[in-house]
Amino acid sequence: MKAYWKRLLGVALCVVWPAFGQSYPSQTIRLVVAAAPGGGPDVTARFLALKFSKVLGQQIVVDNRAGANGAIGAEMVGKAAADGHTWLLATGQHATNPSLQKNLPYDIVKDFTPVSLLIANTYFLVVHPSVPAKSVRDLVVLAKAQPGKLNFGSGGVGSASHLAGELFKATAKVDMVHVPYKGASLAVTDLLGGHLDVMFPAIASALRLMQSGKIRGIAVTSPQRHPTLPEVPTISESGLPGYDFRSWVGIVVPAATPKEIVRRLHALIVETVSQRENREALIAQGTEPWTSASPEAFAEFIREEMVRFSQLLKASGVKPR
């Protein structure tokens, strides 16, 4: 008798889920951005929300929930109804938070279903003009000759500029002192003033400063040269093979979201981001389109990022707080 009811339930689900997927979305979608308005993630979210809403036929409202290194926004989405109407614009912080915070109110793996990557952000390796290094090799030689003398600034412990610097240290096997700030803009100010030697700022914030000669750009952190700066070499091709650092942005939804909806959202993202005009607009913002082959591929990517940066932060002496 129990087996009969189980079979009947299975048939009912097969009928209900496709119908549910076809009626989706049935209401306004909330896109939670775990960052303040006006920043890079927010700009990306608002640009793509307009594109997605036209295809889905439903309004997408961007909801900024900054705080706790992204944990406040993530917790909201992790506990939301799993009906596909609440999305989280996840950044690299999503994968590094377990290594930075002891008591996260959610589980990165169990409470979310990854959908797809959206974009990647590349960073510059730059130095103050007083630093006598014009290439990655020059900087490595200088750092090895003066262990602990050079410093590099960042937007804070666990920030993208911090992780890029720690990865550089580990790959080049050099000793540079990390100087964290409460925001990347403060670090850039001290770099301009000569109080910092090295930094790994985002392309958008460093480009004009490099062009004006106020800082010297040496290389980019991505594995390929950036399309807006094809003349600037990568760190990998400049003497540190395998170096690859890009911060990323993607979409995740609550864990129990039906697979049919997750698949539809993945297809929507890939199709939208791949359109020529959208790609060009994203590149013009200083980002690079970067989608996942499948939701499962994005899930595996996040797990790999968690392990990669957990090991890197641990080796650098950072402990969860």
C-alpha positions, 0 to 999 in steps of 0.5 A: 500500500505504501509503495502505491502511494509513493508511486502516485506521489511521484506521478503527481510531482511529474505533472505539477513541476513542469506546469509550475515551471511554465507559469514562472515567474508569476510575480515580481522578482527580488534581486538581493545585492549584498552591497551598497548602492552605486558600487560595481556589483550594484551597477551590474545588477541593475544593468542585467535586471533590466535585460532579464525582466524584458525576457521574463515579462516580470519586474525585477527589483534590486534590493541592496542589503549591505553589511557583514561582508555580504552575509546579511543579504545572503542570509535573507536569500537563504531563508527565502521561499524557494520559488525562484522569485528571490535571487542573490547576486553572489560575489567572491565574498560568498565563497570566502565568508566561511573562512572569515566568519565563525558563525555564519547564519547559513550554509554556503553549500546546503542553503543555496543552489548556484545558477550561473556566473555572470561576470568577472572583474580583473585587477591591476598589479600597480606600484607607486612610481618611486618603486624601481620595478617596471615588470613582474620579474623586477618586482619579484627580484626587489621583494626577494632582495628586501624581505618584509620591506615592501608593503601592499594595501587592500580594501580590507581583510578578505577583499579582492585586492587582499586575496590578489596580493596574497596569491601573488605572494604565495605564487612568487614566494615573496614576503610583502606586508599586507596593510588593510584599509576600510575600503579600497579608495582609502588604500588608493589614496595612500598609494598615491601619497607614497605610503604604499608600495604595491596594490591590486586595484580594480581596473575601473578605479586604476585606469585613469591614474595609470594613464596620468602617470600617478601610479605604474601599471605592471600587469593584469591578474587575469589569465588572458589580457584584458580586452580594453588594455591588450598592451598590458601583459598578464602576471602569468605570462610575466614570470609567474605561470598559473597566476589567476585572480579574478573576482566574480559575480553570479546568481544563486537562489534558495536551495530547494528551488525547482530544477526546472526553474534553475535550468530556465534561469541558467539559459536566460543568463547565458543567452542574455550575457552572450548577446553582443550589445550586452557583452560590449556594455559589460566590458565598457564597465570594466568587467568581462562576461563570464557564464557557467556551462551549467548550474552544476559547473557553477556549484563546483566552481564555488566549492573550489573557490572555498577550498582555494581561498581557505588555504590561502587565507590560512597560510597568510595567518588570517583567522575567522572572527 
